[in-house]
């Protein structure tokens, strides 16, 4: 697991430098203007690097230096509009087009208003990456998430706020499986079939990256909307529901959004039990952009209000990370269940990720006999993430949780005047228009057929659902 893009960009550059046969990059967005190594000091990269710093020039340099390499880049089609203001990116793509071994494509193979959201890299069919980090602008940050950091600059020199993200780098058979998934996506997007490559003796794994797991089985879960001749795939939704049902003690999750009706229904079922698990979600204070706030923030308020109404043991909480007085934007998609399951991917806790957009998550589950030894490493990653957000030492996390009786109480008792903190989220009161928009799921539907149809299938609070029953209870209480 690689946490935050400063480390990811560094390790990704090293892995691509080790590539010999093929680099397959699949993403929601790519920005050729970013510098993969701009966080490295001069003594870490030498007085003069052999290779260029900019992603666009770096890719072209690899194509020149590796005479047998095949480089393929697949980017979501709507990202074409984001390139309008990226003047030098057009130059980079034109320069790539002159290389026979660089192929750049836009992915249009999805229903209207759906997006291609996977973030996958496969190198030489031996090393693969799957997670939440795009190789694009305004992603780079360190785990310190400083309130002010001069290195957090856009290609145009504009500063941006702290950003938290995560991904997983893997080696072995899982890379072949993700290569097959990537090749399928490539042909679906209109590309020619990707030819087989000969096995490479040398591993592209970056030397500086220490593996936290070895000899484990890795699961892959996908979302794909039905389109043309392709059936709907909702493995991610099914897996979330199953893993929430399985939890006994603690679900720790990080997500860009909390708006999924299916996930909220599964959580509602758990918090109404006599002895529910604790559920802790780390989540940005607000979605990024006005339209996303209308779609996601209002839905979050409605769902959290219903869950809190049913949460008779106070086991559910959502937290917003801050560094000083500045909110940290959470883009990571991570779930850890009882230190027995860890899953990382591109899917958020919203409806789109469960049924519309193309998504891919990977997970390690200790219930598999081959993974029975992985629990300690999963626990270490949970402690590391909680420590990152609260500013405490990793070695103190579990002692503090035991002392205070829960993760939520531990967080409440580790608040500081400055530095990194988690601030408890309380749902705001919404006006009637905001409630109606959230409940309609118009901006975050569960199925392409529901697009542009408000209250499709009854909306968020459909008849007979747990959410619907709790919403009616809240209405009766307020009516009194």
C-alpha positions as CSV (number, residue, x, y, z in Angstrom):
1,X,0.0,0.0,0.0
2,X,1.3,3.4,-1.0
3,X,-0.2,6.3,0.9
4,X,-0.3,9.8,-0.8
5,X,1.0,10.8,-4.2
6,X,4.4,12.0,-3.3
7,X,5.5,8.5,-2.6
8,X,3.4,7.0,-5.4
9,X,4.8,9.3,-8.1
10,X,8.3,8.5,-6.9
11,X,7.8,4.7,-6.9
12,X,5.8,4.8,-10.2
13,X,8.6,6.6,-11.9
14,X,11.2,4.1,-10.7
15,X,9.0,1.2,-11.8
16,X,8.5,2.7,-15.3
17,X,12.3,3.2,-15.5
18,X,12.6,-0.6,-14.9
19,X,10.1,-1.5,-17.6
20,X,11.4,-3.4,-20.6
21,X,8.3,-4.7,-22.6
22,X,5.1,-2.8,-21.9
23,X,3.6,0.1,-19.8
24,X,-0.2,0.1,-19.7
25,X,-1.7,3.2,-18.0
26,X,-5.4,3.4,-17.5
27,X,-6.9,6.4,-15.7
28,X,-9.7,8.9,-15.2
29,X,-7.2,11.6,-16.0
30,X,-3.6,12.2,-17.0
31,X,-1.8,15.5,-17.0
32,X,1.5,15.4,-19.0
33,X,2.6,18.7,-17.3
34,X,3.2,17.2,-13.9
35,X,6.6,16.3,-12.5
36,X,6.7,12.8,-11.1
37,X,9.9,13.6,-9.1
38,X,9.3,17.2,-8.1
39,X,9.2,16.2,-4.4
40,X,12.7,14.7,-4.5
41,X,15.6,16.7,-3.3
42,X,18.7,17.1,-5.5
43,X,20.7,14.6,-3.5
44,X,18.0,12.0,-4.1
45,X,18.0,12.4,-7.9
46,X,21.6,13.6,-8.5
47,X,22.8,16.9,-9.8
48,X,21.4,16.1,-13.2
49,X,18.8,13.4,-13.8
50,X,19.3,11.2,-16.8
51,X,15.6,11.3,-17.6
52,X,13.2,14.3,-17.9
53,X,11.0,15.4,-15.0
54,X,7.8,16.1,-16.8
55,X,5.4,13.2,-17.3
56,X,5.0,14.0,-21.1
57,X,8.7,14.2,-21.7
58,X,9.4,11.2,-19.5
59,X,7.1,8.9,-21.5
60,X,8.7,10.0,-24.8
61,X,12.2,9.5,-23.3
62,X,11.3,5.9,-22.3
63,X,10.0,5.2,-25.8
64,X,13.3,6.4,-27.2
65,X,15.5,4.6,-24.8
66,X,13.6,1.2,-24.7
67,X,13.5,0.2,-28.3
68,X,11.2,-2.8,-27.7
69,X,8.8,-1.2,-25.3
70,X,5.0,-0.8,-26.0
71,X,3.4,2.2,-24.1
72,X,-0.4,2.5,-24.1
73,X,-2.4,5.2,-22.3
74,X,-6.2,5.1,-21.9
75,X,-7.9,8.2,-20.5
76,X,-11.6,9.0,-19.9
77,X,-13.1,10.7,-22.9
78,X,-14.7,13.6,-21.0
79,X,-11.2,14.4,-19.8
80,X,-10.7,15.8,-23.3
81,X,-12.4,19.0,-22.1
82,X,-10.1,19.3,-19.2
83,X,-7.2,19.5,-21.6
84,X,-8.4,22.7,-23.2
85,X,-6.5,24.8,-20.6
86,X,-3.5,22.5,-20.7
87,X,-1.7,24.0,-23.6
88,X,1.5,22.0,-23.5
89,X,-0.4,18.8,-23.1
90,X,-1.6,19.0,-26.7
91,X,2.1,19.4,-27.7
92,X,3.0,16.3,-25.7
93,X,0.2,14.2,-27.3
94,X,1.3,15.3,-30.7
95,X,4.8,14.4,-29.9
96,X,3.7,11.0,-28.6
97,X,1.9,10.4,-31.9
98,X,5.2,10.4,-33.7
99,X,6.3,7.4,-31.7
100,X,5.1,4.1,-33.1
101,X,5.3,2.5,-29.7
102,X,3.2,5.1,-27.8
103,X,-0.5,4.8,-28.2
104,X,-2.9,7.3,-26.5
105,X,-6.7,6.7,-26.5
106,X,-9.8,8.3,-25.1
107,X,-12.3,5.9,-23.5
108,X,-15.8,6.6,-24.8
109,X,-17.2,3.1,-24.1
110,X,-19.8,3.8,-21.5
111,X,-23.4,5.0,-21.3
112,X,-24.2,8.7,-21.4
113,X,-23.0,10.5,-18.2
114,X,-21.1,7.5,-16.9
115,X,-17.3,7.8,-16.5
116,X,-14.3,5.6,-16.9
117,X,-12.9,5.9,-13.3
118,X,-10.4,3.0,-12.9
119,X,-6.8,3.9,-12.0
120,X,-4.7,0.9,-13.1
121,X,-1.1,0.5,-14.2
122,X,0.5,-2.7,-15.5
123,X,4.2,-2.9,-16.2
124,X,5.7,-5.9,-18.1
125,X,2.7,-8.0,-16.9
126,X,4.7,-8.5,-13.7
127,X,3.9,-5.4,-11.6
128,X,0.5,-3.7,-11.3
129,X,-1.1,-0.8,-9.5
130,X,-4.7,-0.3,-8.6
131,X,-6.1,2.4,-6.4
132,X,-7.3,6.0,-6.2
133,X,-4.4,8.1,-7.4
134,X,-4.5,9.6,-10.9
135,X,-1.2,10.9,-12.5
136,X,-2.6,14.4,-12.8
137,X,-2.6,17.8,-11.4
138,X,-3.3,18.7,-7.7
139,X,-2.7,15.2,-6.4
140,X,0.9,15.4,-5.1
141,X,1.2,15.7,-1.3
142,X,3.2,14.1,1.5
143,X,1.8,12.2,4.4
144,X,2.6,15.2,6.6
145,X,-0.1,17.2,4.8
146,X,1.4,20.5,5.8
147,X,-1.0,23.4,6.0
148,X,1.3,25.3,3.8
149,X,3.7,23.5,1.4
150,X,5.5,25.4,-1.4
151,X,5.8,22.1,-3.3
152,X,2.1,21.8,-3.7
153,X,1.8,23.8,-6.9
154,X,0.0,23.4,-10.2
155,X,2.0,23.4,-13.4
156,X,1.0,27.0,-13.7
157,X,2.4,27.8,-10.2
158,X,-0.8,28.1,-8.3
159,X,-0.9,26.6,-4.8
160,X,-3.5,24.1,-3.8
161,X,-4.6,22.5,-0.5
162,X,-3.6,19.2,1.2
163,X,-4.7,16.0,-0.6
164,X,-4.9,12.5,0.9
165,X,-4.9,9.4,-1.4
166,X,-3.9,5.8,-1.5
167,X,-3.1,2.9,-4.0
168,X,-1.7,-0.6,-4.0
169,X,1.3,-1.9,-5.9
170,X,1.4,-5.6,-6.5
171,X,3.6,-8.2,-8.2
172,X,2.8,-11.7,-9.5
173,X,-0.2,-13.3,-11.0
174,X,-2.5,-10.4,-10.0
175,X,-0.5,-8.3,-12.5
176,X,-1.5,-10.8,-15.3
177,X,-5.1,-10.6,-14.2
178,X,-5.1,-6.8,-14.2
179,X,-3.3,-6.9,-17.6
180,X,-6.2,-8.9,-19.0
181,X,-8.7,-6.5,-17.4
182,X,-6.8,-3.6,-18.9
183,X,-6.6,-5.3,-22.3
184,X,-10.4,-5.9,-22.3
185,X,-11.0,-2.2,-21.4
186,X,-8.6,-1.1,-24.2
187,X,-10.4,-3.1,-26.9
188,X,-13.8,-2.0,-25.6
189,X,-12.6,1.6,-26.0
190,X,-11.9,0.8,-29.7
191,X,-8.3,-0.1,-29.5
192,X,-6.8,-3.1,-31.4
193,X,-6.2,-6.2,-29.5
194,X,-3.1,-5.9,-27.3
195,X,-0.5,-8.5,-28.4
196,X,1.1,-11.0,-26.0
197,X,4.6,-10.1,-24.7
198,X,7.4,-12.4,-23.7
199,X,8.0,-12.9,-20.0
200,X,10.6,-10.5,-18.5
201,X,13.3,-11.9,-16.3
202,X,13.8,-8.6,-14.4
203,X,11.1,-7.3,-12.1
204,X,10.1,-3.7,-12.5
205,X,9.4,-3.4,-8.7
206,X,10.9,-0.2,-7.4
207,X,13.9,-1.0,-5.2
208,X,12.9,1.6,-2.5
209,X,9.5,0.2,-1.9
210,X,9.3,-2.5,0.8
211,X,6.4,-5.0,0.4
212,X,4.1,-5.1,3.4
213,X,2.5,-8.4,2.2
214,X,4.1,-11.4,0.6
215,X,2.6,-14.7,-0.6
216,X,-1.0,-13.6,-0.5
217,X,-4.0,-14.1,-2.7
218,X,-5.5,-10.8,-4.0
219,X,-9.1,-10.4,-5.0
220,X,-10.3,-8.1,-7.7
221,X,-13.8,-6.5,-7.7
222,X,-15.3,-4.4,-10.5
223,X,-18.1,-2.1,-11.5
224,X,-19.3,-1.8,-15.1
225,X,-22.6,-0.5,-16.4
226,X,-24.4,-2.5,-19.0
227,X,-23.5,-1.1,-22.4
228,X,-23.7,-2.5,-26.0
229,X,-23.1,-6.3,-25.6
230,X,-21.5,-6.0,-22.2
231,X,-23.4,-7.2,-19.1
232,X,-23.6,-5.1,-15.9
233,X,-21.0,-6.0,-13.3
234,X,-21.6,-4.9,-9.7
235,X,-19.1,-6.9,-7.8
236,X,-18.0,-3.8,-5.8
237,X,-21.5,-3.2,-4.4
238,X,-21.9,-6.9,-3.5
239,X,-18.6,-7.0,-1.8
240,X,-19.2,-3.9,0.3
241,X,-22.5,-5.3,1.5
242,X,-20.9,-8.7,2.3
243,X,-18.0,-7.1,4.1
244,X,-20.2,-4.8,6.2
245,X,-22.3,-7.8,7.2
246,X,-19.2,-9.7,8.2
247,X,-17.6,-7.1,10.5
248,X,-17.5,-7.9,14.2
249,X,-15.5,-5.1,15.9
250,X,-14.4,-2.3,13.5
251,X,-14.9,-1.0,10.0
252,X,-12.4,1.7,9.2
253,X,-13.0,3.4,5.8
254,X,-11.8,6.4,3.8
255,X,-13.8,7.7,0.9
256,X,-14.2,10.8,-1.2
257,X,-18.0,10.5,-0.8
258,X,-20.6,9.0,1.4
259,X,-23.8,8.8,-0.7
260,X,-24.4,5.1,-1.5
261,X,-27.9,4.0,-0.7
262,X,-26.8,0.3,-0.7
263,X,-23.9,0.9,1.7
264,X,-26.1,3.0,3.9
265,X,-28.7,0.3,4.0
266,X,-26.1,-2.3,5.0
267,X,-24.8,0.0,7.8
268,X,-28.3,0.7,9.0
269,X,-28.8,-3.1,9.4
270,X,-25.7,-3.3,11.5
271,X,-26.2,-0.3,13.8
272,X,-29.7,-1.6,14.8
273,X,-28.2,-4.8,16.1
274,X,-27.7,-5.4,19.9
275,X,-23.9,-5.5,19.6
276,X,-23.0,-3.6,16.4
277,X,-19.4,-3.1,15.2
278,X,-17.9,0.4,15.4
279,X,-17.9,2.1,12.0
280,X,-15.5,5.0,11.4
281,X,-15.4,6.8,8.1
282,X,-12.8,9.5,7.2
283,X,-14.2,11.8,4.6
284,X,-13.6,15.3,3.2
285,X,-15.5,18.2,4.8
286,X,-17.0,19.0,1.4
287,X,-17.0,17.6,-2.1
288,X,-14.7,19.2,-4.6
289,X,-16.7,21.7,-6.7
290,X,-20.2,23.1,-6.6
291,X,-22.0,20.5,-8.6
292,X,-20.4,17.6,-6.6
293,X,-21.5,19.3,-3.4
294,X,-25.1,19.4,-4.6
295,X,-24.9,15.8,-5.5
296,X,-22.9,14.3,-2.7
297,X,-22.9,16.6,0.4
298,X,-26.7,16.8,0.6
299,X,-27.1,13.1,0.1
300,X,-24.5,12.5,2.9
301,X,-26.5,14.7,5.3
302,X,-29.7,12.8,4.6
303,X,-28.0,9.4,5.0
304,X,-26.1,10.2,8.1
305,X,-29.2,11.7,9.8
306,X,-31.0,8.4,9.2
307,X,-28.1,6.2,10.4
308,X,-27.7,8.4,13.6
309,X,-31.4,8.1,14.3
310,X,-31.1,4.3,14.3
311,X,-27.6,4.1,16.0
312,X,-28.7,3.3,19.5
313,X,-25.2,2.4,20.7
314,X,-23.5,5.4,19.0
315,X,-21.2,3.1,17.0
316,X,-21.2,5.1,13.7
317,X,-19.2,8.3,13.1
318,X,-17.8,10.3,10.2
319,X,-14.7,12.5,10.5
320,X,-13.2,15.3,8.4
321,X,-9.4,15.5,8.5
322,X,-7.7,18.9,9.0
323,X,-4.2,20.2,9.2
324,X,-4.3,23.2,11.4
325,X,-7.4,25.1,10.2
326,X,-7.2,23.8,6.7
327,X,-9.3,20.8,5.6
328,X,-7.5,17.9,3.9
329,X,-9.3,16.6,0.8
330,X,-9.8,12.8,1.0
331,X,-9.6,11.1,-2.3
332,X,-8.5,7.7,-1.0
333,X,-10.9,4.7,-1.3
334,X,-9.8,2.3,1.5
335,X,-11.7,-0.1,3.8
336,X,-10.3,-2.2,6.6
337,X,-12.6,-4.6,8.4
338,X,-11.5,-6.1,11.7
339,X,-7.9,-6.1,10.6
340,X,-8.9,-9.1,8.5
341,X,-9.7,-7.4,5.2
342,X,-8.1,-4.5,3.4
343,X,-9.5,-3.2,0.1
344,X,-8.1,-0.3,-2.0
345,X,-9.4,0.9,-5.3
346,X,-11.1,3.5,-7.4
347,X,-14.6,3.0,-6.1
348,X,-16.2,5.6,-3.7
349,X,-19.1,5.1,-1.3
350,X,-21.6,6.6,-3.7
351,X,-24.1,5.2,-6.2
352,X,-22.1,5.9,-9.3
353,X,-19.3,3.7,-8.1
354,X,-21.7,0.9,-7.4
355,X,-23.5,0.8,-10.8
356,X,-22.5,3.4,-13.4
357,X,-18.8,4.1,-13.6
358,X,-16.1,1.6,-14.6
359,X,-14.3,0.9,-11.3
360,X,-11.7,-1.6,-10.0
361,X,-10.8,-2.5,-6.4
362,X,-8.3,-5.0,-5.0
363,X,-8.5,-6.7,-1.6
364,X,-6.7,-9.1,0.7
365,X,-8.9,-11.2,3.0
366,X,-7.4,-13.3,5.8
367,X,-10.4,-15.7,5.6
368,X,-8.5,-17.2,2.6
369,X,-6.2,-19.8,4.1
370,X,-3.3,-18.5,2.0
371,X,-3.8,-15.1,3.7
372,X,-4.0,-16.2,7.3
373,X,-0.6,-14.5,8.0
374,X,-1.7,-11.1,6.7
375,X,-3.6,-9.8,9.7
376,X,-0.6,-8.1,11.4
377,X,0.2,-6.2,8.2
378,X,-3.4,-5.0,7.8
379,X,-3.5,-3.9,11.4
380,X,-0.3,-2.0,10.9
381,X,-1.7,-0.1,8.0
382,X,-4.9,0.8,9.9
383,X,-2.7,2.2,12.7
384,X,-0.6,4.1,10.2
385,X,-3.7,5.7,8.6
386,X,-5.3,6.7,12.0
387,X,-1.9,8.1,13.1
388,X,-1.6,10.1,9.9
389,X,-4.9,11.8,10.5
390,X,-4.6,12.4,14.3
391,X,-1.0,13.3,14.5
392,X,-0.2,10.6,17.2
393,X,2.6,8.0,16.9
394,X,1.6,4.7,15.2
395,X,2.8,2.7,18.2
396,X,0.4,4.6,20.5
397,X,-2.8,4.1,18.4
398,X,-4.0,0.8,19.8
399,X,-3.1,1.7,23.4
400,X,-5.1,4.9,23.1
401,X,-8.1,3.0,21.5
402,X,-8.0,0.5,24.4
403,X,-7.8,3.3,27.0
404,X,-10.7,5.2,25.6
405,X,-12.8,2.3,24.6
406,X,-13.4,3.0,20.9
407,X,-11.7,4.7,17.9
408,X,-14.2,7.6,18.1
409,X,-13.4,8.3,21.7
410,X,-9.7,8.0,21.0
411,X,-10.1,10.6,18.2
412,X,-12.1,12.9,20.5
413,X,-9.4,12.8,23.2
414,X,-6.5,13.4,20.9
415,X,-7.6,16.8,19.5
416,X,-4.8,19.4,19.4
417,X,-4.8,23.2,18.9
418,X,-2.7,22.9,15.8
419,X,-1.4,20.0,13.6
420,X,-3.5,17.2,12.2
421,X,-6.9,16.4,13.6
422,X,-10.1,14.6,12.7
423,X,-13.2,16.7,13.3
424,X,-16.5,15.0,13.9
425,X,-19.1,15.5,11.1
426,X,-22.6,16.6,12.1
427,X,-25.2,16.7,9.3
428,X,-26.4,20.3,8.6
429,X,-30.1,21.1,8.2
430,X,-31.1,21.2,4.5
431,X,-33.8,23.3,3.0
432,X,-36.6,21.7,1.1
433,X,-34.9,22.0,-2.3
434,X,-31.7,20.5,-1.0
435,X,-33.6,17.6,0.6
436,X,-35.6,16.9,-2.6
437,X,-32.4,16.9,-4.7
438,X,-30.6,14.5,-2.4
439,X,-33.6,12.2,-2.1
440,X,-34.2,12.1,-5.8
441,X,-30.7,10.7,-6.6
442,X,-30.9,12.7,-9.8
443,X,-27.2,13.6,-9.7
444,X,-26.0,10.3,-8.3
445,X,-28.2,7.5,-9.8
446,X,-27.7,3.8,-9.3
447,X,-28.2,2.7,-12.9
448,X,-27.7,4.3,-16.3
449,X,-31.4,3.8,-17.0
450,X,-32.2,6.1,-14.0
451,X,-30.1,8.9,-15.4
452,X,-32.1,12.2,-15.7
453,X,-35.1,10.5,-14.0
454,X,-35.6,11.9,-10.5
455,X,-36.9,9.5,-7.8
456,X,-36.2,6.5,-10.1
457,X,-37.4,3.3,-8.3
458,X,-38.5,5.5,-5.4
459,X,-35.2,7.4,-4.9
460,X,-33.1,7.3,-1.8
461,X,-36.0,6.6,0.6
462,X,-37.9,4.1,-1.5
463,X,-40.9,2.3,0.0
464,X,-40.1,-0.8,2.1
465,X,-36.4,0.1,2.6
466,X,-34.7,0.6,5.9
467,X,-33.8,4.1,5.0
468,X,-37.5,4.8,4.1
469,X,-38.7,3.5,7.5
470,X,-36.1,5.5,9.4
471,X,-37.0,8.7,7.4
472,X,-40.7,8.2,8.3
473,X,-39.8,7.8,11.9
474,X,-37.8,11.1,11.8
475,X,-40.8,12.8,10.2
476,X,-43.2,11.6,12.9
477,X,-40.8,12.7,15.7
478,X,-40.5,16.2,14.1
479,X,-44.2,16.3,13.6
480,X,-44.7,15.9,17.3
